[in-house]
């Protein structure tokens, strides 16, 4: 009979790619109930799938009681037509500029996640996938052994250092909700710590890759934070982040309430990232300026993906060069960006 997927934040970077991959896998028996409030996205990201009978979209807010009541009613109405029911929580206040907004991130990332988990348990879902973040690692985002592991202890910046880490603290709490639900036998699931996800479909140029490309496109230069003179990151294409979610969802033995890093090992400095974007845009001598400073910003972020590779066989397939090329083509073609 197939699988019924319920996806929050479905027009965001992770959600819309999940829809694409699920609908393109050829399984006619699967069905998706997706919703979003367009906080940092647009219906444009899923417009090509709106006429597909396997996809139902609702303009719902995770924090709206009536919206969530309506969603639950719809799930109960059709769930018995499917062999399995899987909830995937992609809704989150994710842009760096919002990390300092404690109440907004707490409401969506913590309370909203837990209510969505409670709903999944009430309707009898078999699995719940909790999208967490590598921000949880805070100031312990790398080590000399090839990247931090899920079991490593965390050194976290606190309110004495910066309000930014309130976002990471909230996401960390959701991992405890997930673990508790599994060990008490209520549902199967896991938490996924993504590292710097990017997408050619991102609507707003607030993450670093679309910011760099759009800055060069509009201003002929890019203004980076002073941190960028030292900072290095790995960047995960959202095709790979979503293939990891689905690989985990298909691996029951992995859904023990624990945590999985999802990342690449292609580390690059932010300055070199800007130069790479410029080169691909045909800018021979890019103008890069520096202004501003971000507190409690780790110099590197390098994660070990040994655990998910061993459990599921997953590995990233989109390298950074290819991903940047796709982003540039998409952004330069889009007259609205």
N, C-alpha and C positions, 0 to 999 in steps of 0.2 A: 504493500500500500504506500510505501514511501515515508519520508520524514517531513515533519512540520517544523520549520524554523521560525522563531520569533526574535527579531533583531531590533534593538534600540539604536538610536543614532545612525539610522540606515542610509542617510545621504552624506554622512561624513566620510573621511578617508578610508577607514576600515570597513564601514557598513556597505558603502556602494560597491566596493570591490568584491565583498562577500556575495552580494546579489549577483554580480556579473559571473563569478566563478560557479556559483550554484546553478544558475540558469544555463550556463554553457556546458555543463557536464553531461548533458544528454538525458538526464533522468526526468522523465515526464511526470513521474508520480510524486515528486517533492513539491512542497509549497512553502512560500515565505510570507509571513506577516511582518512588515517593517514600518517603523514610525520615526519621525523626527520633528523637531520644532524649528529647524533652520537657524539655530543659534550661530553656527559658524559654517553653514553649508547652504546648499540650494537644491531644489527639485531637479535642476539641470543634470546632476550627477547620475540620476536614475531614470531620466526621461525616456531613454531607449528601451526601458523594460516595463513601462507603465501599461502597455497594451498586452503584456504577457499574462495570461490567466493564472499562471503559477505565482504571481507576485501581487500582493495587496499592499498598497501604501496608505498610511494614515498620518495626517498632520497632527500628531499628538505630542504632548509635553510629558516627559518622564516624571515631573514634579506635580502634575495636575491630577488630582484624585479622580475626577470624573473621566478624564481621558484614559487613565489606567484601568478604571472599572469597565469602560467600554471595550478596551483591548482584551481584558480577561474574559469578558462575555463572549467575544468573538472566538477566542482560543477554545473555550469550553464548547462552543457550538460546533466546531469542526474537528477537534482533536481526535475523536474516535475513528476518523477516516484514515488515520496514519498510524504506522507501526511505532514511530518514535517521535518524541517532542523535545526539541533542543532550544534553549534560550541562550542568546549571545548578547552580552551587554557591551555595546560600543559607545554608548552615550557618555560624554565627559566634557568638562570644561578644560580644554587642553592647551590652548595657546599660551605661550610663555607670559604674555602681558597679563593674563588672568591668574597666574600662579600666586600673586600677592593678594588676590581678592578672596579672602578666607571664607566668607559666608556663601558666596556663589559656588565656589568649588566644593564646599562641604555639602550644600544642599543636593547638588547633582551627583558628585562623585561618590559621596558616602551614603547619605540618606536614600537618594534615588536608586543607587546600586542595590542597597539592602532591600528596599521595597520591591524591586524587580525580581530579586532572588526569592523573596517571600511569595510573590505571585507564581513564580515558576514551581515552587514547592506545592502551593495550593492546587494548581491545575494538574499536578502529577507529571511534570516534565522529568525526563530521565537524566538530562544533562544541563549544566549551566556553565558557560564559558565567560570568565571574568577578565576583561581586558584591563590590565594594570599598566605599569610604566617603569622604565628604567630610571626615572627620576627618584624612585625609592632608594637607590644606592647612594644618592646625595654625594657626600664628599669621599665616598669609597667606591668610585666608579671604575677603577682599574687596578690591576696589580701586575707583578712581574711574571706571573704564571700563565699569561695568555688570556686574561680577562676574568672578571669576578664571576663567581658561581652563585647559584640560588641559595646555597647553604652557608655562604660567607656571612660573617657578622657585618653589620652596617654601622658606619660612623656618619651620623646625620647632623647637619646644621640645625640649630634650634632658633627660637624666637630672639635669643640674644644676638644672633648673627644676622638673620634675615627672615622676613615673613614668607619668602618664596617657598620654603620647605613645607609650609602648611599643605600645599598641594600633594607633595610626596607622602606626608604623614597620613592624609586622608586616603590615598590610594593604598598605602600599606595596611590600613585598617580594613579595607575591603577584602584583602587577602586572608585576614583572620575570619571574617564572615564566611568566606568560601570554605576555608578549612573546617570550620565548625559545622557547617551544613553537611559536609561529606562525612566527617568522623561520627556524627550523630545519626547517620544513615538516612538523611532526608533527600539526598540527591547526589549524583556524581558530578564532578567538575574540577576545574583547575583555574589558576590565575596565570596570566601571560604578561611578562614584562617586555614590552616592545622598546627598541632603541631607535629613536629619531626617525620615525616613519615619514616618508614623503610620497607625493603622488602627482602625476601630471594633471589630475582633475581637481586639485585643491583650488577652491574658489577665491580665498582671501590670502594675499601674499604676506602672511605673518610668520610662518615658519621660515627657517633660514634659506632654504633652496629657492622657493618662489620669491622670497624677498630680494635675494641677490639678482635673480633673472629680471624681475620687474624693475628693480632700481636701474640696472644697466639699460633696459628697454626704454624707460621713461626719462631718466636723468643723465644717462651716459656715464654714471659713476655709482659706486655703492658706499654707503657710510656704515661701518661696522662698529661694534662695541670695542673698547680697549681690550677686553678679555680675548678678543679674536686673534690678537697677536700671538697668543700662546695656546689657545684652545684647539683640541683635536676631537673629532667625533667619527663614529661610523654611521652610515645612513642606510636605512632599510626601505626598499621599495614596497609599496603597499600590496603589490601582487604577492610578494613573498610573505608579508605579515599575515595576509589572509589565508594563503596556502598552509601556513603553520597552524592557524586556528582550526581549519578543517581537518588537518592531519591529526591534531590532538583530539578533536571531536570524534574521529573514527577509531581512536585507540583507547578502548575502555580501561586498559591497565594503566594508562597515564592519568586517568581522571580520579586521582586519589586525594584531591584537595591541595596538592602542592603547587609549586611555582615553576614556570618555564621561561628562561630567557629566549628571546627571539631577536636575532641581530645578524649582522655580517661582521667579517673581520677586516674589511677594507677601511682602515683608519686614515683619515685625511685632516689636515689642519683647515680651519675656517678660511684662512687667507688663500691657501692653495685651492680650496673649493671655489672661491670667488674667481680665481684665475682660470680654473677649468671651465667654469660657466662662460667667462668672457671669451676664452679661446674658441669655444663652440659657437659663440654668437658672432665670431669674426672680429672681435675687438683685440687688436694686437697689443696695445699698451693700456690696460684697464686702470682707471683712476679709483683707488681704494683709500678712503679716509676713515679715521677712527674718532669716535665721540661717545662719551658715556661709559658707564661701568656697571656691571651686574654683580651684586653681592652673592656669595655662596654658590658660585658657578664652578663646578669641577673642571679642572684643566683637561682631563681626558675622560672618555666614556667607552670602555671596551669590555664587552660581556662574553663569557663563555657560553657556547650553545651545545656543549657536549651532551647535556641531559636530554634535550629534545631530539637531537640527532640519534642518540642511542635508543630512545623510546619509540620514535616514529619513523626514523629514516629521513626526516625533513632536512632540507638544506636550501639556502637561497639560490635562485637561478638568475636574477637580474643584477648584473654588476653595476657599479656606480656610473661608469662611462655611458653605458646603454641607458640607464635611468635618467641621467641628466639630459641626454640627447632627446629622449621622449618628452621631458618636461619643457625644454626649450621650444621644441616644435609646437607643443600644445599651447604654451603661453604666448608665443609670438603670433599664432594664428587667431587667438581669442582677442577680439577687439574690445571686449568688456573688461579686460584685466590690464 
